């Protein structure tokens, strides 16, 4: 009686659950990252193809109204040829239990959403990447204990000449900030941070806007059901699976390359 399995467990458990669910004849929707390694991800997609089942990785940003509208406007030529993409992600950060259970590092766990969106937008696989990181928050002991970073920046170079700059910061203490800026030969498109409301107060001594939303669950409250509906529609043949095996593998490869660059301080070529 069960047709679908949705996996929202800690990342190290994804691989085994995906394979068991596919083998049992179920379509699978899995939270990002699909697995801990590129080889495991390829293995899962090969199994899904063999068994003719949908395997959908929940790259949620593609289904957000702002992010998707930006993508559509760029694709229809509103800003001409793409030159630069800037992606900023800042959050309060996960707790000790989350970091201990996921053990995947900031690029695979947090920044992979940004990586997927940038590569989807550009429509290419990066040719080279480099990354730098620090442990600089007032919760630095937690990230050191998890052998992770709380602030990273990355540069992605694409074969067409497009460049992308990404910043991912945890323990930011400002709320949940997510914004993208896309520069083309004919113009610029930007997304806006989402706030608790659009109220703006002005007095004799100050101007004040509302605080940012606090979490990804609040920020993406509308895109979660949108991606779930897309998954169901793809199973029923009404829509083509928007997150292909190839795009998911590319995001994993870029994440691994950035993690390598973070450790070695070198440019990594893909």
C-alpha positions as CSV (number, residue, x, y, z in Angstrom):
1,X,0.0,0.0,0.0
2,X,3.0,2.3,0.3
3,X,4.2,4.0,-2.9
4,X,6.6,6.6,-1.7
5,X,9.4,6.9,1.0
6,X,10.5,10.4,2.1
7,X,13.8,10.5,3.9
8,X,14.6,13.2,6.4
9,X,17.1,11.4,8.6
10,X,20.7,12.4,9.4
11,X,22.9,12.3,6.2
12,X,25.0,9.2,7.1
13,X,21.9,7.0,7.1
14,X,20.6,8.2,3.7
15,X,22.5,5.7,1.5
16,X,21.2,2.5,3.1
17,X,17.6,3.7,3.4
18,X,17.5,4.9,-0.2
19,X,18.8,1.5,-1.5
20,X,16.3,-0.4,0.8
21,X,13.4,1.8,-0.3
22,X,14.2,1.5,-4.0
23,X,14.7,-2.2,-3.8
24,X,11.3,-2.5,-2.1
25,X,9.8,-0.9,-5.2
26,X,9.2,2.6,-3.7
27,X,9.8,6.0,-5.3
28,X,12.1,8.1,-3.0
29,X,12.3,11.7,-2.0
30,X,15.4,12.5,0.1
31,X,16.6,15.6,1.8
32,X,19.9,17.0,0.7
33,X,22.7,15.9,0.5
34,X,21.6,12.6,-1.1
35,X,24.6,10.8,0.4
36,X,28.0,11.5,1.9
37,X,30.0,10.8,-1.3
38,X,29.8,11.1,-5.1
39,X,30.2,7.4,-5.5
40,X,27.3,6.6,-3.2
41,X,25.1,9.1,-5.0
42,X,25.9,7.6,-8.4
43,X,25.2,4.1,-7.0
44,X,21.7,5.3,-5.8
45,X,20.8,6.8,-9.2
46,X,22.0,3.7,-11.1
47,X,19.8,1.6,-8.9
48,X,16.8,3.9,-9.4
49,X,17.3,3.8,-13.1
50,X,17.6,0.0,-13.1
51,X,14.4,-0.4,-11.1
52,X,12.6,2.4,-13.0
53,X,11.8,4.4,-9.9
54,X,11.9,8.2,-9.2
55,X,14.8,9.3,-7.0
56,X,14.3,13.0,-6.1
57,X,16.8,15.0,-4.1
58,X,15.1,17.9,-2.3
59,X,17.1,20.9,-3.5
60,X,14.5,23.3,-2.1
61,X,15.8,26.6,-3.4
62,X,14.7,25.7,-7.0
63,X,11.1,25.7,-5.8
64,X,11.2,29.0,-3.9
65,X,9.1,31.7,-5.7
66,X,11.8,34.4,-5.6
67,X,14.6,32.1,-6.6
68,X,12.6,30.4,-9.4
69,X,11.4,33.8,-10.8
70,X,15.0,35.0,-10.9
71,X,15.9,31.8,-12.8
72,X,13.0,32.3,-15.3
73,X,13.8,35.9,-15.9
74,X,17.4,35.2,-16.6
75,X,16.6,32.4,-18.9
76,X,14.2,34.6,-21.0
77,X,17.0,37.1,-21.5
78,X,16.1,39.9,-19.2
79,X,19.7,40.7,-18.2
80,X,21.5,39.4,-21.2
81,X,24.5,37.1,-20.9
82,X,25.4,36.1,-17.4
83,X,28.6,37.5,-15.9
84,X,28.6,37.1,-12.1
85,X,26.5,35.3,-9.4
86,X,26.7,36.2,-5.7
87,X,25.0,34.0,-3.2
88,X,24.9,34.8,0.6
89,X,23.6,32.4,3.2
90,X,23.7,33.2,6.9
91,X,21.9,31.4,9.7
92,X,22.0,31.0,13.5
93,X,23.4,27.5,13.0
94,X,22.7,24.0,14.1
95,X,23.2,22.6,17.6
96,X,25.7,20.0,18.9
97,X,23.4,17.0,18.3
98,X,22.8,18.0,14.6
99,X,26.5,18.4,13.9
100,X,27.4,15.2,15.6
101,X,24.8,13.2,13.7
102,X,25.4,14.6,10.2
103,X,29.2,14.8,10.1
104,X,29.2,16.1,6.5
105,X,30.9,19.5,6.8
106,X,29.6,22.9,6.0
107,X,29.9,22.6,2.2
108,X,28.0,19.3,1.9
109,X,25.5,20.1,4.6
110,X,24.7,23.8,4.3
111,X,26.3,25.3,1.1
112,X,25.2,22.5,-1.2
113,X,21.8,24.2,-1.6
114,X,23.7,27.2,-2.9
115,X,26.0,25.1,-5.1
116,X,23.0,23.3,-6.7
117,X,21.2,26.6,-7.4
118,X,24.2,28.3,-8.9
119,X,25.1,25.4,-11.2
120,X,21.4,25.1,-12.2
121,X,21.3,28.8,-13.0
122,X,24.5,28.9,-15.0
123,X,23.7,25.6,-16.7
124,X,27.3,24.4,-16.5
125,X,29.7,22.3,-14.4
126,X,32.4,24.5,-12.8
127,X,35.9,24.1,-14.3
128,X,37.7,25.1,-11.1
129,X,36.8,26.1,-7.5
130,X,38.6,27.4,-4.5
131,X,37.5,28.0,-0.9
132,X,38.6,29.6,2.4
133,X,37.1,29.2,5.8
134,X,37.4,30.2,9.5
135,X,36.1,29.4,12.9
136,X,35.3,32.8,14.2
137,X,31.9,32.8,15.9
138,X,31.2,33.0,19.6
139,X,30.3,29.3,19.4
140,X,33.7,28.3,17.9
141,X,34.3,25.5,20.4
142,X,31.3,23.6,19.0
143,X,32.5,23.8,15.4
144,X,36.1,22.8,16.4
145,X,34.7,19.8,18.3
146,X,32.8,18.8,15.1
147,X,36.0,19.4,12.9
148,X,34.0,21.9,10.9
149,X,34.0,25.6,10.0
150,X,31.4,28.2,10.9
151,X,32.2,30.6,8.0
152,X,33.3,29.8,4.5
153,X,33.6,31.7,1.2
154,X,34.0,30.1,-2.2
155,X,34.7,31.0,-5.9
156,X,33.4,28.9,-8.7
157,X,34.7,29.4,-12.3
158,X,32.7,28.2,-15.2
159,X,33.8,27.3,-18.7
160,X,31.8,30.1,-20.2
161,X,33.6,32.7,-18.1
162,X,30.9,33.2,-15.6
163,X,32.1,33.5,-12.0
164,X,30.2,32.8,-8.8
165,X,31.0,33.9,-5.3
166,X,29.4,32.2,-2.3
167,X,29.4,33.0,1.4
168,X,28.0,30.5,4.0
169,X,28.0,31.6,7.6
170,X,26.7,29.9,10.7
171,X,26.2,31.4,14.2
172,X,25.5,34.7,12.4
173,X,23.1,35.9,15.1
174,X,21.1,38.1,12.7
175,X,18.3,35.7,11.7
176,X,18.0,33.8,8.5
177,X,19.6,35.6,5.5
178,X,19.4,34.2,2.0
179,X,20.0,36.4,-1.0
180,X,21.2,36.1,-4.6
181,X,22.5,38.8,-6.9
182,X,22.9,38.0,-10.6
183,X,24.8,40.4,-13.0
184,X,24.4,40.2,-16.7
185,X,25.5,42.2,-19.7
186,X,22.1,44.1,-19.7
187,X,21.2,44.3,-16.1
188,X,21.0,43.0,-12.6
189,X,18.5,40.8,-10.6
190,X,18.5,40.5,-6.8
191,X,16.3,38.5,-4.4
192,X,15.3,40.1,-1.1
193,X,15.6,38.8,2.5
194,X,12.3,37.7,3.9
195,X,11.1,39.5,7.1
196,X,8.5,38.8,9.7
197,X,6.5,41.6,8.0
198,X,7.0,44.5,5.7
199,X,6.3,47.1,8.3
200,X,8.7,50.1,8.3
201,X,8.7,52.5,11.2
202,X,10.0,56.1,11.0
203,X,10.3,58.4,14.0
204,X,12.2,61.7,14.6
205,X,15.3,59.7,15.8
206,X,15.2,56.5,13.8
207,X,14.1,54.3,11.0
208,X,13.4,50.7,11.7
209,X,12.3,47.6,9.6
210,X,11.1,44.3,10.9
211,X,13.6,41.5,11.9
212,X,14.5,38.7,9.4
213,X,12.8,35.4,9.7
214,X,14.6,33.1,12.1
215,X,15.0,29.7,10.3
216,X,14.9,27.9,6.9
217,X,11.6,26.4,7.9
218,X,10.0,29.8,8.2
219,X,11.8,31.2,5.1
220,X,10.8,28.3,2.8
221,X,7.4,27.5,4.3
222,X,5.8,27.8,0.8
223,X,8.5,26.0,-1.2
224,X,8.4,22.8,0.8
225,X,4.9,21.8,-0.3
226,X,5.8,23.0,-3.8
227,X,8.7,20.6,-4.1
228,X,6.6,17.8,-2.6
229,X,3.8,18.4,-5.2
230,X,6.4,18.4,-8.0
231,X,7.7,15.0,-6.7
232,X,4.2,13.5,-6.8
233,X,3.6,15.0,-10.2
234,X,6.8,13.5,-11.6
235,X,5.8,10.1,-10.3
236,X,2.4,10.5,-12.0
237,X,4.1,11.6,-15.3
238,X,2.6,15.1,-15.2
239,X,6.0,16.8,-14.8
240,X,9.6,15.9,-15.6
241,X,11.8,15.5,-12.5
242,X,13.4,19.0,-12.2
243,X,16.4,17.7,-10.1
244,X,18.2,15.3,-12.5
245,X,20.7,12.7,-11.5
246,X,23.4,14.6,-13.4
247,X,22.7,17.9,-11.6
248,X,22.7,16.2,-8.2
249,X,26.0,14.5,-9.0
250,X,27.5,17.8,-10.1
251,X,26.5,19.5,-6.8
252,X,28.1,16.6,-4.9
253,X,31.3,16.9,-7.0
254,X,31.6,20.6,-6.5
255,X,31.0,20.2,-2.7
256,X,33.8,17.6,-2.5
257,X,36.1,19.8,-4.5
258,X,35.4,22.8,-2.3
259,X,36.0,20.7,0.9
260,X,39.3,19.6,-0.6
261,X,40.3,23.2,-1.4
262,X,39.3,24.3,2.1
263,X,41.7,21.7,3.6
264,X,44.6,22.3,1.1
265,X,44.3,26.0,0.3
266,X,44.6,25.1,-3.4
267,X,42.5,25.7,-6.5
268,X,40.8,22.4,-7.4
269,X,40.1,21.7,-11.0
270,X,37.1,19.5,-11.9
